[in-house]
Amino acid sequence: MTNQKGGVGKSTIAVHLAMALQERGDRVLFVELDPQGNASKTLEKAGGVAALQASQLFEEQQLTITPNEGITLINADAKMADIERAPLTVMSTFKDHLTALASQFDHCVIDTPPTLGLRMSSALIVANHVLSPIELEEYSIDGITKMLQTIFGVKLKWNPDLNFLGMLPNRFNSRSEDQKKTLMNLVENYAHLLIRARIGIRSSIPEALSEGIPVWQLKKTSAREAGKEFQEAFKLIFEKMGVAK
């Protein structure tokens, strides 16, 4: 889950994606590289168990994890700030650790920081798929070209098997004419790189996360509508991932 622009809802989408996969009965590992730690807080409320600190994935040491019944969490920690000053070899270390852990899980969801650096690059190098939530505001759209250059640059140089799932419009305000025009512009110019779904801006989404549950489990009308939007988006994403129903 990546976007070089902050505030577009990466953690919200990442957490709901992990919860959706876990509800399928899959073993899910969640790695939070975003120093804000919002995803970790939500997943701990949801019963996720912290197995490691994220900084350990960049260190030369033997790591062991025992998957739990819920989502297994590798959460952000204070030492993450030092990673950006580390040598480039830490990216290979990160990849080696996740490769070694892969046999114990069905899926690994990585929430990246909103800045280009070693942590974001490390995630893109090891990933099979990448999804980019976007917000339909002018200042957010301005960074799309740079974001795509980063993703496809990593694909070209380091990870030829990286599958760009697409851009997922998030925090969509159906009453905003400007956002509607922006969405139409994206469809006209980036249709092949766009998830044909959207997640609306609804108060039920942060409310659900504060309770440690996905929005489709919150018993409110607005939450049901939000849940439908997430499920429609995830159906398209799972198809692009090749995830069996």
Backbone as CSV, one residue per row, in Angstrom:
resi,resn,N_x,N_y,N_z,CA_x,CA_y,CA_z,C_x,C_y,C_z
1,MET,0.861,-1.175,0.000,0.000,0.000,0.000,0.895,1.222,0.000
2,THR,0.871,1.996,-1.091,1.826,3.094,-1.136,1.283,4.299,-1.890
3,ASN,1.719,5.448,-1.416,1.508,6.721,-2.092,2.452,7.713,-1.429
4,GLN,3.158,8.492,-2.217,4.109,9.447,-1.657,3.418,10.672,-1.059
5,LYS,2.105,10.740,-1.198,1.327,11.811,-0.595,0.679,11.303,0.674
6,GLY,0.840,12.039,1.761,0.215,11.641,3.020,-1.253,12.036,3.066
7,GLY,-1.994,11.452,3.988,-3.378,11.828,4.199,-4.370,11.319,3.180
8,VAL,-3.983,10.302,2.395,-4.898,9.777,1.372,-5.624,8.518,1.838
9,GLY,-5.348,8.075,3.067,-6.064,6.926,3.609,-5.397,5.588,3.380
10,LYS,-4.063,5.587,3.249,-3.355,4.312,3.033,-3.607,3.331,4.177
11,SER,-3.442,3.819,5.393,-3.585,2.927,6.545,-5.009,2.401,6.672
12,THR,-5.988,3.247,6.391,-7.390,2.826,6.453,-7.665,1.700,5.470
13,ILE,-7.190,1.860,4.228,-7.392,0.821,3.215,-6.608,-0.427,3.573
14,ALA,-5.364,-0.245,4.048,-4.512,-1.390,4.381,-5.122,-2.234,5.498
15,VAL,-5.622,-1.574,6.532,-6.225,-2.287,7.663,-7.474,-3.046,7.216
16,HIS,-8.324,-2.403,6.436,-9.535,-3.080,5.963,-9.194,-4.238,5.030
17,LEU,-8.161,-4.075,4.220,-7.743,-5.168,3.342,-7.269,-6.366,4.168
18,ALA,-6.463,-6.105,5.198,-5.987,-7.185,6.064,-7.152,-7.881,6.761
19,MET,-8.122,-7.102,7.231,-9.287,-7.671,7.907,-10.128,-8.506,6.947
20,ALA,-10.268,-8.035,5.705,-11.043,-8.781,4.712,-10.377,-10.117,4.400
21,LEU,-9.066,-10.112,4.286,-8.333,-11.355,4.026,-8.428,-12.303,5.219
22,GLN,-8.350,-11.749,6.424,-8.420,-12.570,7.628,-9.805,-13.200,7.781
23,GLU,-10.850,-12.463,7.378,-12.213,-12.990,7.451,-12.418,-14.171,6.502
24,ARG,-11.587,-14.243,5.463,-11.651,-15.369,4.522,-11.043,-16.634,5.116
25,GLY,-10.400,-16.483,6.277,-9.717,-17.614,6.892,-8.246,-17.671,6.549
26,ASP,-7.725,-16.631,5.881,-6.318,-16.608,5.497,-5.433,-16.159,6.658
27,ARG,-4.205,-16.630,6.649,-3.215,-16.215,7.646,-2.567,-14.930,7.142
28,VAL,-2.732,-13.857,7.911,-2.307,-12.538,7.446,-1.211,-11.966,8.345
29,LEU,-0.150,-11.525,7.701,0.925,-10.785,8.376,0.799,-9.331,7.950
30,PHE,0.806,-8.417,8.923,0.696,-6.986,8.624,1.974,-6.301,9.075
31,VAL,2.634,-5.629,8.132,3.877,-4.917,8.425,3.617,-3.423,8.307
32,GLU,3.809,-2.712,9.401,3.605,-1.258,9.364,4.946,-0.538,9.340
33,LEU,5.200,0.149,8.231,6.422,0.932,8.081,6.147,2.423,8.231
34,ASP,4.894,2.790,8.434,4.509,4.178,8.653,4.735,4.519,10.118
35,PRO,5.605,5.481,10.429,5.942,5.768,11.825,4.784,6.288,12.665
36,GLN,3.701,6.732,12.034,2.563,7.217,12.816,1.915,6.097,13.627
37,GLY,2.006,4.869,13.129,1.526,3.722,13.896,0.020,3.598,14.012
38,ASN,-0.746,4.280,13.160,-2.205,4.228,13.265,-2.756,2.832,13.001
39,ALA,-2.192,2.155,12.017,-2.678,0.810,11.685,-2.436,-0.150,12.842
40,SER,-1.267,-0.050,13.465,-0.939,-0.932,14.590,-1.941,-0.773,15.726
41,LYS,-2.305,0.479,16.022,-3.254,0.733,17.110,-4.595,0.066,16.824
42,THR,-5.076,0.207,15.583,-6.359,-0.386,15.222,-6.308,-1.906,15.273
43,LEU,-5.251,-2.483,14.729,-5.165,-3.938,14.661,-4.969,-4.568,16.035
44,GLU,-4.308,-3.865,16.935,-4.188,-4.375,18.299,-5.550,-4.400,18.979
45,LYS,-6.381,-3.383,18.720,-7.751,-3.384,19.246,-8.558,-4.536,18.655
46,ALA,-8.220,-4.899,17.414,-8.932,-5.973,16.714,-8.454,-7.362,17.126
47,GLY,-7.482,-7.406,18.043,-6.976,-8.697,18.486,-5.683,-9.116,17.831
48,GLY,-5.127,-8.246,16.989,-3.838,-8.554,16.381,-2.738,-8.589,17.422
49,VAL,-1.806,-9.487,17.240,-0.718,-9.651,18.211,0.588,-9.183,17.586
50,ALA,1.271,-8.270,18.279,2.559,-7.762,17.795,3.634,-8.821,18.011
51,ALA,4.225,-9.276,16.914,5.239,-10.326,16.987,6.645,-9.759,16.957
52,LEU,6.824,-8.634,16.244,8.138,-8.016,16.101,7.974,-6.516,15.963
53,GLN,9.094,-5.804,16.087,9.140,-4.386,15.749,9.632,-4.278,14.302
54,ALA,9.074,-3.332,13.544,9.404,-3.229,12.129,10.885,-2.988,11.880
55,SER,11.553,-2.277,12.765,12.982,-2.001,12.573,13.808,-3.280,12.540
56,GLN,13.316,-4.339,13.185,14.051,-5.602,13.206,14.154,-6.235,11.818
57,LEU,13.220,-5.897,10.936,13.256,-6.455,9.586,14.426,-5.913,8.766
58,PHE,15.022,-4.832,9.235,16.142,-4.222,8.523,17.490,-4.554,9.170
59,GLU,17.476,-5.406,10.196,18.685,-5.749,10.929,19.104,-7.182,10.643
60,GLU,20.401,-7.392,10.603,20.950,-8.728,10.365,20.821,-9.563,11.633
61,GLN,19.793,-10.347,11.719,19.562,-11.223,12.861,18.542,-12.267,12.455
62,GLN,18.497,-13.348,13.212,17.513,-14.394,12.920,16.194,-14.017,13.568
63,LEU,15.120,-14.071,12.797,13.796,-13.711,13.291,12.864,-14.906,13.231
64,THR,12.087,-15.065,14.264,11.078,-16.133,14.283,9.735,-15.535,14.683
65,ILE,8.696,-16.034,14.049,7.337,-15.568,14.329,6.428,-16.775,14.439
66,THR,5.538,-16.728,15.407,4.501,-17.750,15.511,3.178,-17.114,15.121
67,PRO,2.606,-17.482,13.979,1.322,-16.892,13.557,0.244,-17.141,14.598
68,ASN,-0.641,-16.172,14.794,-1.748,-16.353,15.727,-3.061,-16.443,14.965
69,GLU,-4.141,-16.645,15.678,-5.436,-16.840,15.026,-5.931,-15.572,14.343
70,GLY,-5.548,-14.420,14.868,-5.927,-13.163,14.245,-4.859,-12.716,13.264
71,ILE,-4.721,-11.417,13.122,-3.704,-10.851,12.250,-2.398,-10.722,13.035
72,THR,-1.333,-11.254,12.480,-0.022,-11.148,13.115,0.590,-9.818,12.704
73,LEU,1.035,-9.049,13.687,1.424,-7.665,13.454,2.920,-7.442,13.672
74,ILE,3.548,-6.784,12.720,4.896,-6.251,12.906,4.730,-4.741,12.906
75,ASN,4.793,-4.146,14.090,4.393,-2.746,14.193,5.560,-1.766,14.135
76,ALA,5.218,-0.537,13.793,6.218,0.515,13.683,6.788,0.838,15.062
77,ASP,8.056,1.227,15.099,8.693,1.589,16.362,9.599,2.795,16.156
78,ALA,10.091,3.341,17.257,10.863,4.580,17.205,12.135,4.451,16.377
79,LYS,12.704,3.259,16.330,13.958,3.069,15.592,13.770,3.156,14.072
80,MET,12.515,3.181,13.612,12.266,3.266,12.183,12.864,4.532,11.576
81,ALA,12.947,5.593,12.389,13.475,6.864,11.880,14.926,6.739,11.437
82,ASP,15.644,5.777,12.001,17.064,5.620,11.658,17.271,4.879,10.337
83,ILE,16.244,4.191,9.863,16.395,3.356,8.679,16.785,4.178,7.454
84,GLU,16.232,5.386,7.335,16.489,6.194,6.140,17.952,6.620,6.035
85,ARG,18.708,6.522,7.134,20.137,6.862,7.104,21.017,5.631,7.020
86,ALA,20.393,4.469,6.874,21.139,3.209,6.833,21.685,2.964,5.421
87,PRO,22.650,2.048,5.277,23.151,1.698,3.938,22.084,0.992,3.119
88,LEU,22.246,1.015,1.795,21.250,0.421,0.898,21.076,-1.075,1.113
89,THR,22.047,-1.715,1.736,21.971,-3.158,1.963,20.800,-3.557,2.850
90,VAL,20.256,-2.605,3.612,19.123,-2.954,4.476,17.910,-3.371,3.655
91,MET,17.821,-2.932,2.406,16.690,-3.334,1.566,16.745,-4.825,1.275
92,SER,17.945,-5.339,1.038,18.099,-6.785,0.813,17.801,-7.560,2.087
93,THR,18.217,-7.001,3.224,17.937,-7.645,4.509,16.432,-7.745,4.739
94,PHE,15.719,-6.665,4.473,14.264,-6.638,4.613,13.619,-7.716,3.739
95,LYS,14.063,-7.792,2.499,13.514,-8.786,1.579,13.809,-10.205,2.051
96,ASP,15.020,-10.445,2.528,15.387,-11.784,3.001,14.515,-12.212,4.176
97,HIS,14.260,-11.286,5.107,13.445,-11.625,6.279,12.015,-11.974,5.876
98,LEU,11.408,-11.163,5.020,10.025,-11.444,4.634,9.925,-12.699,3.775
99,THR,10.929,-12.942,2.960,10.950,-14.171,2.166,11.006,-15.393,3.073
100,ALA,11.796,-15.298,4.144,11.919,-16.409,5.095,10.618,-16.652,5.861
101,LEU,9.831,-15.589,6.075,8.577,-15.716,6.825,7.401,-16.117,5.938
102,ALA,7.593,-16.073,4.627,6.482,-16.217,3.686,5.718,-17.530,3.826
103,SER,6.418,-18.616,4.132,5.759,-19.921,4.171,4.747,-20.044,5.308
104,GLN,4.823,-19.140,6.282,3.930,-19.227,7.435,2.628,-18.453,7.246
105,PHE,2.538,-17.687,6.148,1.368,-16.835,5.942,0.843,-16.960,4.513
106,ASP,-0.451,-16.637,4.358,-1.047,-16.608,3.027,-0.856,-15.243,2.373
107,HIS,-0.875,-14.191,3.192,-0.738,-12.836,2.664,0.046,-11.971,3.645
108,CYS,0.771,-11.008,3.102,1.438,-9.990,3.898,1.013,-8.634,3.356
109,VAL,0.431,-7.807,4.214,0.035,-6.449,3.837,1.061,-5.488,4.434
110,ILE,1.646,-4.638,3.586,2.658,-3.683,4.048,2.113,-2.267,3.886
111,ASP,2.059,-1.539,4.992,1.638,-0.137,4.985,2.901,0.722,4.995
112,THR,3.098,1.514,3.945,4.341,2.267,3.800,4.198,3.699,4.303
113,PRO,5.332,4.359,4.584,5.292,5.775,4.966,4.984,6.632,3.743
114,PRO,4.514,7.865,3.943,4.140,8.727,2.808,5.323,9.502,2.228
115,THR,6.483,8.911,2.243,7.670,9.557,1.677,8.513,8.508,0.956
116,LEU,9.125,8.943,-0.145,10.017,8.054,-0.863,11.307,7.908,-0.073
117,GLY,11.729,6.669,0.139,12.953,6.404,0.894,13.206,4.920,0.949
118,LEU,14.086,4.515,1.843,14.474,3.112,1.918,13.314,2.207,2.321
119,ARG,12.457,2.691,3.216,11.347,1.836,3.664,10.342,1.598,2.538
120,MET,9.960,2.666,1.826,9.031,2.497,0.715,9.654,1.638,-0.381
121,SER,10.907,1.892,-0.709,11.584,1.119,-1.753,11.696,-0.350,-1.354
122,SER,11.995,-0.608,-0.089,12.103,-1.984,0.398,10.790,-2.730,0.222
123,ALA,9.684,-2.046,0.543,8.363,-2.666,0.394,8.069,-2.990,-1.069
124,LEU,8.394,-2.066,-1.966,8.137,-2.284,-3.393,9.015,-3.383,-3.971
125,ILE,10.221,-3.517,-3.447,11.137,-4.538,-3.958,10.675,-5.941,-3.594
126,VAL,10.059,-6.083,-2.427,9.665,-7.423,-1.977,8.233,-7.782,-2.387
127,ALA,7.437,-6.783,-2.757,6.001,-7.005,-2.979,5.706,-7.771,-4.264
128,ASN,4.593,-8.507,-4.233,4.021,-9.104,-5.447,3.070,-8.113,-6.116
129,HIS,2.360,-7.339,-5.292,1.352,-6.405,-5.782,1.493,-5.078,-5.047
130,VAL,1.079,-4.001,-5.692,1.057,-2.695,-5.033,-0.234,-1.970,-5.396
131,LEU,-0.867,-1.408,-4.374,-2.102,-0.647,-4.524,-1.852,0.779,-4.038
132,SER,-2.389,1.767,-4.756,-2.173,3.166,-4.391,-3.501,3.883,-4.164
133,PRO,-3.896,4.075,-2.907,-5.065,4.912,-2.628,-4.751,6.357,-3.021
134,ILE,-5.724,7.040,-3.586,-5.544,8.441,-3.957,-6.749,9.244,-3.494
135,GLU,-6.527,10.528,-3.258,-7.617,11.433,-2.906,-7.869,12.344,-4.095
136,LEU,-9.118,12.650,-4.345,-9.485,13.392,-5.544,-9.440,14.901,-5.316
137,GLU,-8.347,15.370,-4.782,-8.100,16.791,-4.606,-6.922,17.196,-5.484
138,GLU,-6.893,18.448,-5.884,-5.884,18.905,-6.839,-4.467,18.648,-6.354
139,TYR,-4.189,18.955,-5.064,-2.821,18.776,-4.563,-2.438,17.309,-4.471
140,SER,-3.431,16.427,-4.350,-3.134,14.996,-4.320,-2.893,14.457,-5.726
141,ILE,-3.680,14.924,-6.682,-3.560,14.464,-8.061,-2.231,14.895,-8.667
142,ASP,-1.718,16.056,-8.232,-0.456,16.561,-8.777,0.691,15.573,-8.597
143,GLY,0.623,14.739,-7.572,1.720,13.819,-7.299,1.603,12.461,-7.960
144,ILE,0.543,12.245,-8.753,0.317,10.930,-9.350,1.462,10.522,-10.268
145,THR,1.901,11.419,-11.133,2.974,11.087,-12.070,4.239,10.653,-11.326
146,LYS,4.588,11.383,-10.284,5.774,11.041,-9.502,5.619,9.681,-8.830
147,MET,4.411,9.425,-8.313,4.140,8.145,-7.660,4.280,6.996,-8.647
148,LEU,3.707,7.158,-9.835,3.781,6.107,-10.845,5.217,5.895,-11.326
149,GLN,5.982,6.980,-11.429,7.381,6.858,-11.820,8.161,6.037,-10.800
150,THR,7.857,6.249,-9.516,8.524,5.493,-8.461,8.195,4.008,-8.562
151,ILE,6.910,3.688,-8.685,6.478,2.293,-8.736,7.056,1.570,-9.948
152,PHE,6.911,2.169,-11.117,7.385,1.500,-12.321,8.907,1.553,-12.448
153,GLY,9.526,2.529,-11.763,10.987,2.553,-11.714,11.528,1.373,-10.930
154,VAL,10.900,1.063,-9.791,11.293,-0.105,-9.001,11.026,-1.383,-9.785
155,LYS,9.891,-1.437,-10.458,9.555,-2.619,-11.266,10.614,-2.857,-12.343
156,LEU,11.046,-1.798,-12.991,12.020,-1.907,-14.073,13.402,-2.309,-13.557
157,LYS,13.794,-1.753,-12.416,15.164,-1.926,-11.937,15.348,-3.117,-11.005
158,TRP,14.366,-3.357,-10.114,14.581,-4.326,-9.042,13.552,-5.447,-8.944
159,ASN,12.331,-5.195,-9.384,11.270,-6.179,-9.139,10.375,-6.309,-10.371
160,PRO,10.853,-7.013,-11.393,10.098,-7.110,-12.651,8.742,-7.787,-12.514
161,ASP,8.535,-8.553,-11.435,7.263,-9.248,-11.239,6.245,-8.413,-10.464
162,LEU,6.606,-7.191,-10.105,5.694,-6.336,-9.344,4.454,-6.009,-10.171
163,ASN,3.294,-6.290,-9.605,2.013,-6.075,-10.290,1.332,-4.837,-9.707
164,PHE,1.224,-3.791,-10.524,0.533,-2.582,-10.064,-0.967,-2.811,-10.190
165,LEU,-1.631,-2.932,-9.041,-3.070,-3.204,-9.026,-3.867,-2.004,-9.521
166,GLY,-3.372,-0.814,-9.204,-4.050,0.394,-9.667,-4.202,1.426,-8.574
167,MET,-4.804,2.543,-8.949,-5.101,3.628,-8.019,-6.552,3.487,-7.553
168,LEU,-6.756,3.569,-6.247,-8.099,3.432,-5.684,-8.556,4.787,-5.142
169,PRO,-9.535,5.436,-5.782,-10.053,6.707,-5.270,-10.634,6.522,-3.866
170,ASN,-10.172,7.343,-2.934,-10.576,7.223,-1.540,-11.027,8.591,-1.017
171,ARG,-11.832,8.559,0.043,-12.335,9.799,0.655,-13.102,10.642,-0.375
172,PHE,-13.886,9.952,-1.191,-14.636,10.615,-2.257,-15.868,11.308,-1.698
173,ASN,-16.030,12.574,-2.048,-17.193,13.367,-1.638,-18.129,13.496,-2.824
174,SER,-19.223,12.770,-2.784,-20.155,12.738,-3.922,-20.847,14.078,-4.155
175,ARG,-20.761,14.990,-3.182,-21.383,16.301,-3.334,-20.433,17.330,-3.936
176,SER,-19.193,16.956,-4.092,-18.194,17.888,-4.611,-18.113,17.796,-6.135
177,GLU,-18.469,18.872,-6.807,-18.375,18.899,-8.266,-16.927,18.813,-8.724
178,ASP,-16.030,19.429,-7.955,-14.605,19.389,-8.306,-14.078,17.955,-8.271
179,GLN,-14.482,17.192,-7.246,-14.022,15.806,-7.157,-14.617,14.957,-8.278
180,LYS,-15.848,15.214,-8.632,-16.468,14.472,-9.738,-15.717,14.739,-11.044
181,LYS,-15.350,16.008,-11.271,-14.598,16.364,-12.481,-13.217,15.712,-12.465
182,THR,-12.599,15.704,-11.296,-11.276,15.082,-11.167,-11.355,13.596,-11.458
183,LEU,-12.400,12.946,-10.949,-12.572,11.520,-11.202,-12.768,11.252,-12.691
184,MET,-13.551,12.065,-13.343,-13.761,11.894,-14.783,-12.449,12.087,-15.550
185,ASN,-11.652,13.049,-15.114,-10.360,13.294,-15.744,-9.439,12.086,-15.586
186,LEU,-9.470,11.475,-14.416,-8.665,10.275,-14.175,-9.122,9.125,-15.065
187,VAL,-10.440,8.966,-15.190,-10.978,7.895,-16.033,-10.544,8.101,-17.486
188,GLU,-10.534,9.361,-17.922,-10.154,9.657,-19.302,-8.670,9.422,-19.561
189,ASN,-7.836,9.727,-18.565,-6.389,9.698,-18.782,-5.661,8.500,-18.167
190,TYR,-6.272,7.879,-17.145,-5.583,6.786,-16.451,-6.491,5.574,-16.274
191,ALA,-7.437,5.381,-17.171,-8.416,4.303,-16.997,-7.754,2.951,-16.785
192,HIS,-6.655,2.687,-17.490,-5.975,1.391,-17.396,-5.220,1.235,-16.081
193,LEU,-5.084,2.327,-15.323,-4.357,2.278,-14.052,-5.270,2.586,-12.860
194,LEU,-6.561,2.494,-13.077,-7.520,2.912,-12.062,-8.397,1.737,-11.627
195,ILE,-8.559,1.577,-10.316,-9.533,0.614,-9.803,-10.914,1.209,-10.017
196,ARG,-11.785,0.488,-10.715,-13.106,1.024,-11.039,-14.062,0.899,-9.854
197,ALA,-13.658,1.516,-8.750,-14.470,1.577,-7.539,-14.030,2.817,-6.789
198,ARG,-14.747,3.170,-5.747,-14.346,4.324,-4.948,-14.865,4.161,-3.532
199,ILE,-14.112,4.723,-2.600,-14.494,4.694,-1.193,-14.893,6.103,-0.782
200,GLY,-16.122,6.269,-0.325,-16.616,7.591,0.052,-16.076,8.058,1.392
201,ILE,-16.201,9.337,1.643,-15.792,9.904,2.927,-16.985,9.808,3.880
202,ARG,-16.856,8.995,4.897,-17.958,8.735,5.825,-17.423,8.664,7.250
203,SER,-18.160,9.238,8.177,-17.735,9.243,9.581,-17.733,7.844,10.174
204,SER,-18.474,6.930,9.569,-18.554,5.565,10.095,-17.226,4.821,9.962
205,ILE,-16.371,5.233,9.012,-15.114,4.522,8.790,-14.139,4.726,9.950
206,PRO,-13.813,5.982,10.340,-12.949,6.149,11.513,-13.594,5.643,12.799
207,GLU,-14.922,5.698,12.869,-15.617,5.188,14.056,-15.398,3.681,14.201
208,ALA,-15.505,2.977,13.101,-15.281,1.533,13.135,-13.846,1.209,13.513
209,LEU,-12.902,1.932,12.927,-11.487,1.676,13.223,-11.164,1.960,14.685
210,SER,-11.824,2.961,15.264,-11.582,3.266,16.683,-12.049,2.127,17.584
211,GLU,-12.997,1.319,17.074,-13.490,0.169,17.823,-12.736,-1.115,17.471
212,GLY,-11.832,-1.009,16.492,-11.046,-2.186,16.105,-11.811,-3.173,15.253
213,ILE,-12.781,-2.674,14.475,-13.559,-3.549,13.593,-13.598,-2.930,12.195
214,PRO,-13.813,-3.750,11.150,-13.989,-3.185,9.810,-15.336,-2.492,9.731
215,VAL,-15.462,-1.533,8.843,-16.673,-0.722,8.801,-17.906,-1.554,8.481
216,TRP,-17.749,-2.672,7.759,-18.934,-3.468,7.425,-19.498,-4.210,8.635
217,GLN,-18.806,-4.178,9.774,-19.343,-4.792,10.987,-20.028,-3.782,11.902
218,LEU,-19.908,-2.499,11.577,-20.549,-1.455,12.372,-22.027,-1.385,11.987
219,LYS,-22.897,-1.391,12.984,-24.332,-1.476,12.718,-24.935,-0.078,12.560
220,LYS,-24.642,0.530,11.421,-25.202,1.825,11.063,-25.477,1.831,9.569
221,THR,-26.475,2.630,9.159,-26.805,2.692,7.735,-25.622,3.164,6.908
222,SER,-24.959,4.241,7.365,-23.808,4.764,6.625,-22.679,3.752,6.581
223,ALA,-22.569,2.947,7.634,-21.528,1.926,7.666,-21.818,0.817,6.666
224,ARG,-23.081,0.484,6.496,-23.446,-0.544,5.511,-23.088,-0.075,4.105
225,GLU,-23.345,1.188,3.809,-23.002,1.730,2.498,-21.488,1.733,2.300
226,ALA,-20.764,2.130,3.333,-19.299,2.124,3.249,-18.786,0.704,3.081
227,GLY,-19.394,-0.224,3.805,-18.991,-1.627,3.700,-19.162,-2.163,2.293
228,LYS,-20.268,-1.779,1.641,-20.507,-2.202,0.257,-19.413,-1.670,-0.658
229,GLU,-19.003,-0.421,-0.424,-17.960,0.183,-1.257,-16.635,-0.542,-1.089
230,PHE,-16.293,-0.875,0.146,-15.059,-1.622,0.395,-15.118,-2.999,-0.257
231,GLN,-16.237,-3.673,-0.098,-16.353,-5.023,-0.643,-16.291,-5.015,-2.169
232,GLU,-16.894,-4.019,-2.800,-16.830,-3.919,-4.261,-15.400,-3.658,-4.723
233,ALA,-14.706,-2.769,-4.003,-13.312,-2.471,-4.356,-12.438,-3.699,-4.165
234,PHE,-12.615,-4.396,-3.046,-11.781,-5.563,-2.757,-12.055,-6.708,-3.724
235,LYS,-13.291,-6.824,-4.196,-13.591,-7.855,-5.185,-12.742,-7.648,-6.436
236,LEU,-12.651,-6.392,-6.888,-11.840,-6.077,-8.064,-10.357,-6.283,-7.789
237,ILE,-9.942,-5.896,-6.587,-8.520,-6.038,-6.214,-8.127,-7.506,-6.109
238,PHE,-8.991,-8.313,-5.487,-8.691,-9.740,-5.363,-8.611,-10.403,-6.739
239,GLU,-9.463,-9.966,-7.651,-9.402,-10.525,-9.020,-8.075,-10.190,-9.671
240,LYS,-7.605,-8.968,-9.477,-6.322,-8.563,-10.046,-5.159,-9.293,-9.382
241,MET,-5.321,-9.666,-8.113,-4.304,-10.398,-7.382,-4.317,-11.886,-7.717
242,GLY,-5.419,-12.351,-8.297,-5.546,-13.772,-8.561,-5.896,-14.556,-7.326
243,VAL,-6.545,-13.889,-6.356,-6.937,-14.547,-5.114,-8.237,-15.295,-5.339
244,ALA,-8.231,-16.567,-5.021,-9.434,-17.382,-5.208,-10.534,-16.927,-4.269
245,LYS,-11.788,-17.085,-4.708,-12.932,-16.703,-3.889,-13.086,-17.649,-2.719
